[in-house]
């Protein structure tokens, strides 16, 4: 794997780890159209969102 791909893959792993571990914060991601694409466990707990919607 070229070095730039390893960095991107590592960034994705680090992002997911932070996203999943921020349970005291509601983190919600959207696409360019403003549609919700994902939320973290904190959003589930704080907003009462189901894990799968």
PDB file with one MODEL, atoms N, CA, C and O in Angstrom:
MODEL        1
ATOM      1  N   UNK A   1       0.850  -1.168   0.000  1.00  0.00           N
ATOM      2  CA  UNK A   1       0.000   0.000   0.000  1.00  0.00           C
ATOM      3  C   UNK A   1       0.901   1.238   0.000  1.00  0.00           C
ATOM      4  O   UNK A   1       1.836   1.309   0.798  1.00  0.00           O
ATOM      5  N   UNK A   2       0.640   2.216  -0.880  1.00  0.00           N
ATOM      6  CA  UNK A   2       1.451   3.438  -0.894  1.00  0.00           C
ATOM      7  C   UNK A   2       1.339   4.180   0.437  1.00  0.00           C
ATOM      8  O   UNK A   2       0.321   4.077   1.122  1.00  0.00           O
ATOM      9  N   UNK A   3       2.384   4.927   0.807  1.00  0.00           N
ATOM     10  CA  UNK A   3       2.375   5.618   2.105  1.00  0.00           C
ATOM     11  C   UNK A   3       1.171   6.536   2.304  1.00  0.00           C
ATOM     12  O   UNK A   3       0.643   6.609   3.414  1.00  0.00           O
ATOM     13  N   UNK A   4       0.722   7.237   1.266  1.00  0.00           N
ATOM     14  CA  UNK A   4      -0.410   8.149   1.454  1.00  0.00           C
ATOM     15  C   UNK A   4      -1.698   7.387   1.767  1.00  0.00           C
ATOM     16  O   UNK A   4      -2.571   7.923   2.451  1.00  0.00           O
ATOM     17  N   UNK A   5      -1.835   6.167   1.289  1.00  0.00           N
ATOM     18  CA  UNK A   5      -3.013   5.360   1.614  1.00  0.00           C
ATOM     19  C   UNK A   5      -2.967   4.858   3.055  1.00  0.00           C
ATOM     20  O   UNK A   5      -3.997   4.776   3.724  1.00  0.00           O
ATOM     21  N   UNK A   6      -1.784   4.529   3.521  1.00  0.00           N
ATOM     22  CA  UNK A   6      -1.657   4.101   4.919  1.00  0.00           C
ATOM     23  C   UNK A   6      -2.049   5.242   5.847  1.00  0.00           C
ATOM     24  O   UNK A   6      -2.697   5.014   6.869  1.00  0.00           O
ATOM     25  N   UNK A   7      -1.666   6.454   5.506  1.00  0.00           N
ATOM     26  CA  UNK A   7      -2.013   7.610   6.330  1.00  0.00           C
ATOM     27  C   UNK A   7      -3.515   7.828   6.327  1.00  0.00           C
ATOM     28  O   UNK A   7      -4.103   8.063   7.383  1.00  0.00           O
ATOM     29  N   UNK A   8      -4.144   7.756   5.171  1.00  0.00           N
ATOM     30  CA  UNK A   8      -5.595   7.935   5.090  1.00  0.00           C
ATOM     31  C   UNK A   8      -6.313   6.838   5.871  1.00  0.00           C
ATOM     32  O   UNK A   8      -7.300   7.106   6.556  1.00  0.00           O
ATOM     33  N   UNK A   9      -5.825   5.618   5.772  1.00  0.00           N
ATOM     34  CA  UNK A   9      -6.438   4.512   6.512  1.00  0.00           C
ATOM     35  C   UNK A   9      -6.272   4.723   8.012  1.00  0.00           C
ATOM     36  O   UNK A   9      -7.203   4.481   8.781  1.00  0.00           O
ATOM     37  N   UNK A  10      -5.100   5.170   8.427  1.00  0.00           N
ATOM     38  CA  UNK A  10      -4.870   5.445   9.843  1.00  0.00           C
ATOM     39  C   UNK A  10      -5.740   6.579  10.346  1.00  0.00           C
ATOM     40  O   UNK A  10      -6.252   6.526  11.464  1.00  0.00           O
ATOM     41  N   UNK A  11      -5.911   7.610   9.518  1.00  0.00           N
ATOM     42  CA  UNK A  11      -6.788   8.725   9.889  1.00  0.00           C
ATOM     43  C   UNK A  11      -8.219   8.246  10.081  1.00  0.00           C
ATOM     44  O   UNK A  11      -8.896   8.671  11.017  1.00  0.00           O
ATOM     45  N   UNK A  12      -8.679   7.374   9.209  1.00  0.00           N
ATOM     46  CA  UNK A  12     -10.050   6.861   9.301  1.00  0.00           C
ATOM     47  C   UNK A  12     -10.239   6.058  10.587  1.00  0.00           C
ATOM     48  O   UNK A  12     -11.279   6.158  11.237  1.00  0.00           O
ATOM     49  N   UNK A  13      -9.240   5.270  10.950  1.00  0.00           N
ATOM     50  CA  UNK A  13      -9.316   4.474  12.180  1.00  0.00           C
ATOM     51  C   UNK A  13      -9.340   5.396  13.397  1.00  0.00           C
ATOM     52  O   UNK A  13     -10.130   5.192  14.318  1.00  0.00           O
ATOM     53  N   UNK A  14      -8.470   6.414  13.399  1.00  0.00           N
ATOM     54  CA  UNK A  14      -8.443   7.358  14.524  1.00  0.00           C
ATOM     55  C   UNK A  14      -9.750   8.132  14.619  1.00  0.00           C
ATOM     56  O   UNK A  14     -10.276   8.323  15.715  1.00  0.00           O
ATOM     57  N   UNK A  15     -10.281   8.580  13.481  1.00  0.00           N
ATOM     58  CA  UNK A  15     -11.554   9.308  13.469  1.00  0.00           C
ATOM     59  C   UNK A  15     -12.663   8.439  14.061  1.00  0.00           C
ATOM     60  O   UNK A  15     -13.431   8.904  14.904  1.00  0.00           O
ATOM     61  N   UNK A  16     -12.750   7.195  13.631  1.00  0.00           N
ATOM     62  CA  UNK A  16     -13.805   6.302  14.115  1.00  0.00           C
ATOM     63  C   UNK A  16     -13.661   6.056  15.612  1.00  0.00           C
ATOM     64  O   UNK A  16     -14.662   5.983  16.325  1.00  0.00           O
ATOM     65  N   UNK A  17     -12.430   5.927  16.096  1.00  0.00           N
ATOM     66  CA  UNK A  17     -12.210   5.705  17.528  1.00  0.00           C
ATOM     67  C   UNK A  17     -12.683   6.906  18.344  1.00  0.00           C
ATOM     68  O   UNK A  17     -13.326   6.734  19.379  1.00  0.00           O
ATOM     69  N   UNK A  18     -12.373   8.114  17.890  1.00  0.00           N
ATOM     70  CA  UNK A  18     -12.820   9.325  18.590  1.00  0.00           C
ATOM     71  C   UNK A  18     -14.333   9.449  18.497  1.00  0.00           C
ATOM     72  O   UNK A  18     -14.998   9.739  19.491  1.00  0.00           O
ATOM     73  N   UNK A  19     -14.875   9.230  17.312  1.00  0.00           N
ATOM     74  CA  UNK A  19     -16.316   9.321  17.071  1.00  0.00           C
ATOM     75  C   UNK A  19     -17.080   8.394  18.015  1.00  0.00           C
ATOM     76  O   UNK A  19     -18.070   8.802  18.622  1.00  0.00           O
ATOM     77  N   UNK A  20     -16.628   7.169  18.137  1.00  0.00           N
ATOM     78  CA  UNK A  20     -17.322   6.170  18.956  1.00  0.00           C
ATOM     79  C   UNK A  20     -17.116   6.378  20.456  1.00  0.00           C
ATOM     80  O   UNK A  20     -17.968   5.991  21.256  1.00  0.00           O
ATOM     81  N   UNK A  21     -15.990   6.987  20.845  1.00  0.00           N
ATOM     82  CA  UNK A  21     -15.700   7.116  22.274  1.00  0.00           C
ATOM     83  C   UNK A  21     -16.214   8.419  22.885  1.00  0.00           C
ATOM     84  O   UNK A  21     -16.168   8.574  24.105  1.00  0.00           O
ATOM     85  N   UNK A  22     -16.694   9.345  22.084  1.00  0.00           N
ATOM     86  CA  UNK A  22     -17.187  10.632  22.597  1.00  0.00           C
ATOM     87  C   UNK A  22     -18.619  10.474  23.089  1.00  0.00           C
ATOM     88  O   UNK A  22     -19.542  11.068  22.531  1.00  0.00           O
ATOM     89  N   UNK A  23     -18.802   9.672  24.135  1.00  0.00           N
ATOM     90  CA  UNK A  23     -20.155   9.347  24.591  1.00  0.00           C
ATOM     91  C   UNK A  23     -20.815  10.481  25.365  1.00  0.00           C
ATOM     92  O   UNK A  23     -22.029  10.460  25.566  1.00  0.00           O
ATOM     93  N   UNK A  24     -20.040  11.472  25.803  1.00  0.00           N
ATOM     94  CA  UNK A  24     -20.646  12.588  26.511  1.00  0.00           C
ATOM     95  C   UNK A  24     -21.073  13.710  25.567  1.00  0.00           C
ATOM     96  O   UNK A  24     -21.583  14.739  26.010  1.00  0.00           O
ATOM     97  N   UNK A  25     -20.867  13.510  24.266  1.00  0.00           N
ATOM     98  CA  UNK A  25     -21.246  14.481  23.244  1.00  0.00           C
ATOM     99  C   UNK A  25     -22.076  13.802  22.166  1.00  0.00           C
ATOM    100  O   UNK A  25     -21.813  12.655  21.805  1.00  0.00           O
ATOM    101  N   UNK A  26     -23.072  14.503  21.656  1.00  0.00           N
ATOM    102  CA  UNK A  26     -23.841  14.000  20.514  1.00  0.00           C
ATOM    103  C   UNK A  26     -23.129  14.463  19.247  1.00  0.00           C
ATOM    104  O   UNK A  26     -23.072  15.661  18.969  1.00  0.00           O
ATOM    105  N   UNK A  27     -22.590  13.527  18.484  1.00  0.00           N
ATOM    106  CA  UNK A  27     -21.923  13.838  17.223  1.00  0.00           C
ATOM    107  C   UNK A  27     -22.757  13.227  16.108  1.00  0.00           C
ATOM    108  O   UNK A  27     -22.982  12.017  16.076  1.00  0.00           O
ATOM    109  N   UNK A  28     -23.212  14.076  15.197  1.00  0.00           N
ATOM    110  CA  UNK A  28     -24.048  13.634  14.083  1.00  0.00           C
ATOM    111  C   UNK A  28     -23.395  14.112  12.801  1.00  0.00           C
ATOM    112  O   UNK A  28     -23.060  15.290  12.675  1.00  0.00           O
ATOM    113  N   UNK A  29     -23.210  13.205  11.842  1.00  0.00           N
ATOM    114  CA  UNK A  29     -22.630  13.592  10.562  1.00  0.00           C
ATOM    115  C   UNK A  29     -23.723  13.613   9.497  1.00  0.00           C
ATOM    116  O   UNK A  29     -24.693  12.858   9.554  1.00  0.00           O
ATOM    117  N   UNK A  30     -23.531  14.509   8.519  1.00  0.00           N
ATOM    118  CA  UNK A  30     -24.483  14.642   7.420  1.00  0.00           C
ATOM    119  C   UNK A  30     -23.743  14.629   6.097  1.00  0.00           C
ATOM    120  O   UNK A  30     -22.532  14.845   6.046  1.00  0.00           O
ATOM    121  N   UNK A  31     -24.483  14.372   5.025  1.00  0.00           N
ATOM    122  CA  UNK A  31     -23.896  14.465   3.696  1.00  0.00           C
ATOM    123  C   UNK A  31     -24.058  15.901   3.187  1.00  0.00           C
ATOM    124  O   UNK A  31     -24.542  16.768   3.916  1.00  0.00           O
ATOM    125  N   UNK A  32     -23.659  16.148   1.954  1.00  0.00           N
ATOM    126  CA  UNK A  32     -23.724  17.496   1.372  1.00  0.00           C
ATOM    127  C   UNK A  32     -25.148  18.019   1.250  1.00  0.00           C
ATOM    128  O   UNK A  32     -25.353  19.229   1.154  1.00  0.00           O
ATOM    129  N   UNK A  33     -26.119  17.142   1.253  1.00  0.00           N
ATOM    130  CA  UNK A  33     -27.525  17.547   1.166  1.00  0.00           C
ATOM    131  C   UNK A  33     -28.153  17.751   2.543  1.00  0.00           C
ATOM    132  O   UNK A  33     -29.333  18.087   2.642  1.00  0.00           O
ATOM    133  N   UNK A  34     -27.379  17.553   3.595  1.00  0.00           N
ATOM    134  CA  UNK A  34     -27.887  17.732   4.944  1.00  0.00           C
ATOM    135  C   UNK A  34     -28.589  16.514   5.514  1.00  0.00           C
ATOM    136  O   UNK A  34     -29.197  16.594   6.581  1.00  0.00           O
ATOM    137  N   UNK A  35     -28.513  15.393   4.822  1.00  0.00           N
ATOM    138  CA  UNK A  35     -29.124  14.161   5.322  1.00  0.00           C
ATOM    139  C   UNK A  35     -28.190  13.502   6.335  1.00  0.00           C
ATOM    140  O   UNK A  35     -26.984  13.407   6.103  1.00  0.00           O
ATOM    141  N   UNK A  36     -28.740  13.054   7.441  1.00  0.00           N
ATOM    142  CA  UNK A  36     -27.939  12.406   8.481  1.00  0.00           C
ATOM    143  C   UNK A  36     -27.378  11.102   7.934  1.00  0.00           C
ATOM    144  O   UNK A  36     -28.112  10.274   7.394  1.00  0.00           O
ATOM    145  N   UNK A  37     -26.066  10.929   8.080  1.00  0.00           N
ATOM    146  CA  UNK A  37     -25.414   9.713   7.601  1.00  0.00           C
ATOM    147  C   UNK A  37     -24.949   8.814   8.738  1.00  0.00           C
ATOM    148  O   UNK A  37     -24.788   7.608   8.548  1.00  0.00           O
ATOM    149  N   UNK A  38     -24.733   9.389   9.917  1.00  0.00           N
ATOM    150  CA  UNK A  38     -24.250   8.585  11.041  1.00  0.00           C
ATOM    151  C   UNK A  38     -24.393   9.394  12.321  1.00  0.00           C
ATOM    152  O   UNK A  38     -24.472  10.621  12.283  1.00  0.00           O
ATOM    153  N   UNK A  39     -24.426   8.704  13.446  1.00  0.00           N
ATOM    154  CA  UNK A  39     -24.374   9.358  14.749  1.00  0.00           C
ATOM    155  C   UNK A  39     -23.634   8.446  15.701  1.00  0.00           C
ATOM    156  O   UNK A  39     -23.562   7.234  15.498  1.00  0.00           O
ATOM    157  N   UNK A  40     -23.087   9.043  16.737  1.00  0.00           N
ATOM    158  CA  UNK A  40     -22.273   8.276  17.669  1.00  0.00           C
ATOM    159  C   UNK A  40     -23.104   7.795  18.860  1.00  0.00           C
ATOM    160  O   UNK A  40     -24.266   8.175  19.001  1.00  0.00           O
ATOM    161  N   UNK A  41     -22.510   6.961  19.716  1.00  0.00           N
ATOM    162  CA  UNK A  41     -23.237   6.480  20.894  1.00  0.00           C
ATOM    163  C   UNK A  41     -23.713   7.611  21.812  1.00  0.00           C
ATOM    164  O   UNK A  41     -24.744   7.480  22.472  1.00  0.00           O
ATOM    165  N   UNK A  42     -22.968   8.716  21.853  1.00  0.00           N
ATOM    166  CA  UNK A  42     -23.405   9.855  22.659  1.00  0.00           C
ATOM    167  C   UNK A  42     -24.721  10.424  22.158  1.00  0.00           C
ATOM    168  O   UNK A  42     -25.581  10.788  22.960  1.00  0.00           O
ATOM    169  N   UNK A  43     -24.888  10.506  20.846  1.00  0.00           N
ATOM    170  CA  UNK A  43     -26.149  10.994  20.272  1.00  0.00           C
ATOM    171  C   UNK A  43     -27.281  10.031  20.590  1.00  0.00           C
ATOM    172  O   UNK A  43     -28.405  10.453  20.859  1.00  0.00           O
ATOM    173  N   UNK A  44     -26.988   8.750  20.558  1.00  0.00           N
ATOM    174  CA  UNK A  44     -28.010   7.757  20.912  1.00  0.00           C
ATOM    175  C   UNK A  44     -28.494   7.986  22.339  1.00  0.00           C
ATOM    176  O   UNK A  44     -29.695   7.978  22.610  1.00  0.00           O
ATOM    177  N   UNK A  45     -27.539   8.190  23.246  1.00  0.00           N
ATOM    178  CA  UNK A  45     -27.871   8.347  24.663  1.00  0.00           C
ATOM    179  C   UNK A  45     -28.540   9.697  24.930  1.00  0.00           C
ATOM    180  O   UNK A  45     -29.580   9.748  25.587  1.00  0.00           O
ATOM    181  N   UNK A  46     -27.963  10.781  24.433  1.00  0.00           N
ATOM    182  CA  UNK A  46     -28.456  12.124  24.736  1.00  0.00           C
ATOM    183  C   UNK A  46     -29.789  12.410  24.055  1.00  0.00           C
ATOM    184  O   UNK A  46     -30.702  12.963  24.669  1.00  0.00           O
ATOM    185  N   UNK A  47     -29.895  12.033  22.789  1.00  0.00           N
ATOM    186  CA  UNK A  47     -31.091  12.357  22.014  1.00  0.00           C
ATOM    187  C   UNK A  47     -32.110  11.227  21.965  1.00  0.00           C
ATOM    188  O   UNK A  47     -33.213  11.405  21.450  1.00  0.00           O
ATOM    189  N   UNK A  48     -31.743  10.067  22.500  1.00  0.00           N
ATOM    190  CA  UNK A  48     -32.658   8.934  22.482  1.00  0.00           C
ATOM    191  C   UNK A  48     -32.794   8.308  21.108  1.00  0.00           C
ATOM    192  O   UNK A  48     -33.817   7.698  20.798  1.00  0.00           O
ATOM    193  N   UNK A  49     -31.765   8.455  20.282  1.00  0.00           N
ATOM    194  CA  UNK A  49     -31.802   7.857  18.946  1.00  0.00           C
ATOM    195  C   UNK A  49     -31.555   6.356  19.041  1.00  0.00           C
ATOM    196  O   UNK A  49     -30.773   5.905  19.878  1.00  0.00           O
ATOM    197  N   UNK A  50     -32.212   5.590  18.195  1.00  0.00           N
ATOM    198  CA  UNK A  50     -31.909   4.156  18.156  1.00  0.00           C
ATOM    199  C   UNK A  50     -30.571   3.931  17.458  1.00  0.00           C
ATOM    200  O   UNK A  50     -30.126   4.775  16.681  1.00  0.00           O
ATOM    201  N   UNK A  51     -29.931   2.799  17.731  1.00  0.00           N
ATOM    202  CA  UNK A  51     -28.657   2.486  17.080  1.00  0.00           C
ATOM    203  C   UNK A  51     -28.835   2.411  15.565  1.00  0.00           C
ATOM    204  O   UNK A  51     -27.978   2.872  14.811  1.00  0.00           O
ATOM    205  N   UNK A  52     -29.936   1.837  15.130  1.00  0.00           N
ATOM    206  CA  UNK A  52     -30.241   1.739  13.696  1.00  0.00           C
ATOM    207  C   UNK A  52     -31.553   2.454  13.471  1.00  0.00           C
ATOM    208  O   UNK A  52     -32.543   2.195  14.156  1.00  0.00           O
ATOM    209  N   UNK A  53     -31.552   3.351  12.510  1.00  0.00           N
ATOM    210  CA  UNK A  53     -32.762   4.118  12.254  1.00  0.00           C
ATOM    211  C   UNK A  53     -33.238   3.898  10.865  1.00  0.00           C
ATOM    212  O   UNK A  53     -34.253   4.466  10.463  1.00  0.00           O
TER     213      UNK A  53
ENDMDL
END
